[in-house]
Amino acid sequence: MTFYNIDFDIASLIIFLLVILNYFRKRHVNTSQHHLFLRLYSSAVLTTVFDIASVFAIELHFQRLITEIILDGYYLFVGATAFYFLAYTVALMEMRRDVSHWKKIVFLIPIIFIIIVVLSNPLFSWVFYYNDGDFQPKKMRSIVYIMSYIYYGWVFIYASRHKQIVPKAYRVIIGIIGFFNVAVETLQLFFPNMLLICFSISICILLMVLNIERYAMVVNPLNKMASKEHFDSICTKMIFNDNPFHAVLIRINDYELVSSNYGIQITESVIREIERFLLTFVDTGRVFQISNDAFVLLCKQKIDEDIKDIIEDIYEGLKLPIFRNNVEIAFEYYITSVSFPDDFRDMEALLAYIHYFQKMNGVALGIVSKDNLKISDALRIQQVMRAIDDGLKDGNLEIYYQPIYDVKEKKFVSAEALIRLKDSILGFISPDEFIRIAEVNGSILQIGEFVIEEVCKFIQTHDMEELGLHYIELNLSMVQCLQTNLIETIRRITTKYGIKSKYLCFEVTETSANNAPAIFSHNLNLLTYYGYKLALDDFGTGYGNLERMITSHFSFIKFDKTMTQQLSGSAQLRTVYATLSAMITTMNSEVVSEGVETQEQFDFVCSAGSRYIQGYYFSKPLPSSEFAAFLTDCTT
């Protein structure tokens, strides 16, 4: 009858075998995290092997020396496994390597203590006593386990201190592993015959492989190179820990051309050859493919002159052709570098730089100076994108209204709704800037819906007739006008607030109208069909299209403020202005003059046939509460 239950140890070996077969079936990037995982795995396997061997040694009455060696090996690897688990956790968080000497000594104290106590056991029998099958645990055996508890405790501390950079799922797994091992080791202290520690460790390693050491999180499955996600993760940790580094950026200029000519298989083979070349300049695991045509090399704590030499060597090496299937393939490249903390202080700024580098045009091929890349512009774009997202979430977007005066009725009869963004960090951001960026990143659709909804709220909560308003004008971007569900979105919102179509006038720019595809025209026709007014905005900034003006049934043609403000300096422009006004009136549209600021401008546009006047001559754009008060004062 077996005195010790080795069933759990045998199950552990089966789990370890399955884990390693699955792990090595895939290619992994050579990082410190990867190497420490393999050491942790090896230590755990050896713990299990020595545990099983110790059972046979005790029950089969092995010689004392052999049994001592086996038991010593088991206790040493129990401590080593806990130590490597801490080291793996530190690597997972990309901790600084310049840890002070006293901290390194503190980290090593528990494992050194275990080594001293275990190796001196043959002399003093501190951990256990063995003689001819008689095995007796001693008090120091408990201390060995307590030393491993210390490492698991440090794991908890590091995970909590670095929760900003470690995903919640990782922290949960680390917590489960630490708690599970401590609980099982404690249980085995009281029930030594159960042999549960190795099974506990094997389950924990299985959890790590399934949830942390995931292949897809680190490697691009197409070409087996370190991925963009892995790059983001490592840089975030390095920045968090104030670990200086240089990022060397390489972009292939003609990737798509080569790929289309030679096929994706040959092209990816060449890409892997490029990776092998780049790995000769940096530590393993520090070359990342962040897109099909772009790479990043991470170089730690190198001086600028060394980086310049590396960049020049890389560029010269990359210019050499690569041969595949007797075909000579040569790429052209852009290459540059940026450093932390000299050039940027956070991950947002680094990503802005990389995004700009990938999209830049008009820069000569070869080694590119950082000054030519206008990193400040790239960072500004990234910051504004963040401000837009925050504005949509936190309500920092606000609608202002600029009144429009009716010359015939001699009062204000409408207003233009204008979006404003004031960020807590950047302050006031010009609409010309953030609208352009929003159109590029797609958030303009959310902004457009926000404007429509806020205007509908204003109309719902105010008596339009009492304020003397006939309608409110809203701008539609080109992106909105190309949406097949534009009318559905507008009608959904107006129905929600019970707003009649007569109270809304939608503006589109002249440039958008002149370059519009069929869907644009279809949407304008539907707006007219459902009773919404249309206005052609910024007239005079492009090339007027009379057919578009006639067929789209614009109720209003808005002369751009740049035309209005140049009237006083050009008699020829005043003639053109008056002629266009008369022509527009004959097409049953009304002229709205924007940007009127002086009495002279007001007098002229009125005499030229402009019925509606908008500009600082009457009022700047006002928040909704001030705007309502302004109209109330004007009617009393």
Secondary structure, DSSP 8 states (H G I E B T S, - for coil): --SS--HHHHHHHHHHHHHHHHHHTS-----HHHHHHHHHHHHHHHHHHHHHHHHHHHHTT--HHHHHHHHHHHHHHHHHHHHHHHHHHHHHTT--S---HHHHHHHHHHHHHHHHHHHTHHHH-SSEEEETTEEEE-HHHHHHHHHHHHHHHHHHHHHHHTTTTS-HHHHHHHHHHHHHHHHHHHHHHH-TTS--HHHHHHHHHHHHHHHTS-HHHHB-TTT--B-HHHHHHHHHHHHHTT--EEEEEEEETTHHHHHHHH-HHHHHHHHHHHHHHHTTTS-TT-EEEEETTEEEEEEES--HHHHHHHHHHHHHHHTS-EEETTEEE---EEEEEEEETTT-SSHHHHHHHHHHHHH--S--SEE--GGGGTHHHHHHHHHHHHHHHHHHHHT-EEEEEEEEEETTTTEEEEEEEEEEEEETTTEEE-HHHHHHHHHHHSTHHHHHHHHHHHHHHHHHHS-HHHHT-SEEEEE--HHHHT-TTHHHHHHHHHHHHT--GGGEEEEEEHHHHHT--HHHHHHHHHHHHTT-EEEEEEETSS---HHHHHHTT-SEEEE-HHHHTTGGG-HHHHHHHHHHHHHHHHTT-EEEE----SHHHHHHHHHTT--EEESTTT---EEHHHHHHHHHHHH-
